[in-house]
Structure formats: structure tokens, C-alpha cells
Amino acid sequence: MSARPVGVLFVCYANIVRSPLGAAVFARLADERGLTARFRIDSAGVAADAGNPAHPGSVRVAADHGLALVHQSRLLRRDDLFEFDEVLLLDRLVASELRRLTAGSAFGPIAGAGQQARIRLLASLADPSARGADLDVPDPVRGGPEGFLAAYRQIARACAALVDELAGKT
């Protein structure tokens, strides 16, 4: 067992819909397996307005699945990429924004204290052969309750795969 918890960070665009849901689902799955102490779990957004609560649709779908989603949004910081071990992105737009935010400058590449996190698209964990749009967990805001349920299910499948993968490494 490692000396410190494995840092797992879920990242979406505004940190009010998908990434807080991902963090909550992952936390519950870890708890169900008695692994809570092995992880440090959080979420952030590449364009978040700090302090916003989770979207009512996410709160509702979480409650429908036995999760209390209490959340305040926060903006992703470059340091997060060095303070967390695993960074899970919810779609390719977020991946593109992350590349822009972390691009090097005239002074060289970004650096931080420690090793840079492994950065992956969350959906690729549930389906390693996924390509294109299948790598996205679509933003369900305009999809009504069915959209939130579909996002929840996709997130839950990917989080189950992530817990399985990380359980052997902690």
C-alpha cells in the first residue's frame, strides 16, 4: 500500500455537471470496496466560475442513485496536474482546453513540484477502443433528465473500471 492516497481529479468544463458527478460516483465505488482512505478525490473545471453549486440535474440523478451531491465548483489550476496522480477529462473539448492551458511558453514547458499526473479521457476507461465522439461524456444540460441519466450511466461504467484499475496499484 502506498504511503499517500492516490489523487484522482475529474475535470469538465464548468465543474457543475459531469465532473462533480464523476467524483461522487468514484467516491461511492471506492467506499463500497473499503478503499476510501486510499484515494484523494476532487473535481475541477477548465472554465469554472468558483463557488457554484452542482447543477440541479446532476443533483437529481445523483439522488436517484443514492448519492448526496454537495459541491462547490472550482477552477482547474496548473498545480493540480502535479498534485494529483490521475486526471480524468470528461470530453475532448476539455482535453483541448487543457492542452491550451498547459502549453509551454517561451521559457519552456510547464513544471511543478513532483511528477505530472496521468491525463486521460474518462470514457476511454469504459471502452478502450472508443474513438471520436465516443470518447466524450456529453454535457447533458440540454438533454433533460434522460441526458443526465445517460451521462450518469457512462460515468458510472468508467468509474467502475477506474476503481478496478487503481485498486491494484494502491
C-alpha positions as CSV (number, residue, x, y, z in Angstrom):
1,M,0.0,0.0,0.0
2,S,1.3,3.4,-0.9
3,A,2.2,5.9,1.8
4,R,-0.1,8.6,0.5
5,P,-3.6,8.5,-1.1
6,V,-3.8,8.4,-4.9
7,G,-5.1,11.7,-6.1
8,V,-7.9,11.4,-8.6
9,L,-9.2,14.6,-10.2
10,F,-12.3,14.7,-12.5
11,V,-12.3,17.7,-14.9
12,C,-15.2,19.0,-17.1
13,Y,-15.8,22.5,-18.5
14,A,-17.6,24.4,-15.7
15,N,-17.3,21.9,-12.8
16,I,-21.1,21.9,-12.1
17,V,-22.4,18.9,-14.1
18,R,-20.2,16.0,-15.0
19,S,-17.0,16.2,-13.0
20,P,-18.7,16.6,-9.6
21,L,-20.9,13.6,-10.6
22,G,-17.7,11.6,-11.5
23,A,-16.1,12.4,-8.2
24,A,-19.2,11.4,-6.3
25,V,-19.6,8.1,-8.2
26,F,-15.9,7.2,-7.8
27,A,-16.0,8.1,-4.1
28,R,-19.0,5.8,-3.6
29,L,-17.5,2.9,-5.5
30,A,-14.2,3.3,-3.6
31,D,-16.2,3.3,-0.3
32,E,-18.2,0.2,-1.3
33,R,-14.9,-1.6,-1.7
34,G,-13.4,-0.3,1.6
35,L,-10.8,1.8,-0.4
36,T,-11.9,5.3,0.7
37,A,-8.6,6.0,2.6
38,R,-6.6,5.1,-0.4
39,F,-7.8,8.0,-2.6
40,R,-8.0,11.7,-2.5
41,I,-10.9,12.7,-4.8
42,D,-11.8,16.1,-6.2
43,S,-13.2,17.8,-9.3
44,A,-12.5,21.0,-11.2
45,G,-13.4,22.8,-14.4
46,V,-11.2,24.4,-17.1
47,A,-13.6,27.3,-17.2
48,A,-15.3,27.1,-13.9
49,D,-16.8,30.1,-12.0
50,A,-15.7,29.3,-8.5
51,G,-18.2,28.6,-5.8
52,N,-21.2,27.5,-7.9
53,P,-23.3,24.5,-6.7
54,A,-23.8,21.4,-8.7
55,H,-26.4,21.7,-11.5
56,P,-29.9,20.6,-10.3
57,G,-30.0,17.8,-12.9
58,S,-26.8,16.3,-11.6
59,V,-28.0,16.6,-8.0
60,R,-31.3,14.9,-9.0
61,V,-29.7,12.0,-10.9
62,A,-27.2,11.5,-8.1
63,A,-30.0,11.4,-5.5
64,D,-31.9,8.9,-7.7
65,H,-28.8,6.7,-7.3
66,G,-28.4,7.2,-3.6
67,L,-25.7,9.9,-3.7
68,A,-25.9,13.2,-2.0
69,L,-24.1,15.7,-4.3
70,V,-23.0,18.6,-2.3
71,H,-20.5,20.6,-4.3
72,Q,-18.9,24.0,-5.0
73,S,-17.2,24.5,-8.3
74,R,-13.6,25.4,-8.7
75,L,-11.2,26.3,-11.5
76,L,-8.5,23.8,-12.5
77,R,-5.0,25.0,-11.5
78,R,-1.8,24.1,-13.2
79,D,-0.6,22.8,-9.9
80,D,-3.4,20.2,-9.9
81,L,-1.6,18.4,-12.7
82,F,1.3,17.8,-10.3
83,E,-0.7,17.4,-7.1
84,F,-3.0,14.6,-8.4
85,D,-1.9,11.3,-9.8
86,E,-4.8,10.7,-12.2
87,V,-6.7,13.5,-14.1
88,L,-9.8,12.3,-15.9
89,L,-11.3,14.5,-18.5
90,L,-14.9,14.3,-19.4
91,D,-14.6,15.2,-23.1
92,R,-12.3,16.2,-26.0
93,L,-13.2,19.9,-25.7
94,V,-11.9,19.8,-22.1
95,A,-8.8,18.0,-23.4
96,S,-8.3,20.7,-25.9
97,E,-8.7,23.4,-23.3
98,L,-6.3,21.6,-21.0
99,R,-3.6,21.5,-23.8
100,R,-4.1,25.2,-24.3
101,L,-3.8,26.0,-20.6
102,T,-0.8,23.9,-20.1
103,A,1.1,24.8,-23.3
104,G,4.7,25.8,-22.7
105,S,5.9,29.3,-23.1
106,A,8.9,31.0,-24.4
107,F,10.5,30.0,-21.1
108,G,9.9,26.3,-21.7
109,P,7.4,23.6,-20.6
110,I,5.3,23.9,-17.5
111,A,6.8,22.3,-14.4
112,G,5.6,21.6,-10.9
113,A,6.7,20.0,-7.7
114,G,6.5,16.3,-8.4
115,Q,5.6,14.2,-11.3
116,Q,2.9,15.2,-13.7
117,A,-0.4,13.3,-13.5
118,R,-1.5,10.8,-16.0
119,I,-4.2,12.6,-18.0
120,R,-6.9,10.5,-19.8
121,L,-10.4,10.8,-21.2
122,L,-12.7,9.1,-18.7
123,A,-14.9,7.4,-21.3
124,S,-11.8,5.6,-22.6
125,L,-11.7,3.5,-19.4
126,A,-15.1,2.0,-20.0
127,D,-14.3,1.4,-23.7
128,P,-10.6,1.4,-24.6
129,S,-11.5,1.0,-28.3
130,A,-13.6,4.2,-28.3
131,R,-12.7,6.8,-30.9
132,G,-14.0,10.3,-31.8
133,A,-17.3,11.3,-30.1
134,D,-17.4,8.0,-28.2
135,L,-14.6,9.4,-26.1
136,D,-16.9,12.2,-24.7
137,V,-19.3,12.1,-21.9
138,P,-21.7,14.6,-23.5
139,D,-22.8,17.6,-21.5
140,P,-26.4,16.6,-20.5
141,V,-27.7,20.1,-19.7
142,R,-29.9,20.3,-22.8
143,G,-30.8,16.7,-22.8
144,G,-33.3,16.8,-19.9
145,P,-33.5,14.0,-17.3
146,E,-32.7,11.4,-19.9
147,G,-29.5,13.2,-20.8
148,F,-28.4,13.3,-17.1
149,L,-29.2,9.6,-16.7
150,A,-27.2,8.7,-19.8
151,A,-24.2,10.7,-18.5
152,Y,-24.6,9.1,-15.1
153,R,-24.5,5.6,-16.6
154,Q,-21.5,6.4,-18.8
155,I,-19.6,7.9,-15.8
156,A,-20.5,5.0,-13.6
157,R,-19.2,2.4,-16.0
158,A,-15.9,4.4,-16.5
159,C,-15.5,4.9,-12.7
160,A,-16.0,1.2,-12.0
161,A,-13.2,0.5,-14.5
162,L,-11.0,3.1,-12.9
163,V,-11.6,1.8,-9.4
164,D,-10.7,-1.7,-10.6
165,E,-7.6,-0.4,-12.3
166,L,-6.4,1.7,-9.3
167,A,-7.4,-0.8,-6.6
168,G,-4.4,-3.0,-7.6
169,K,-2.0,0.0,-7.5
170,T,-2.8,1.4,-4.1
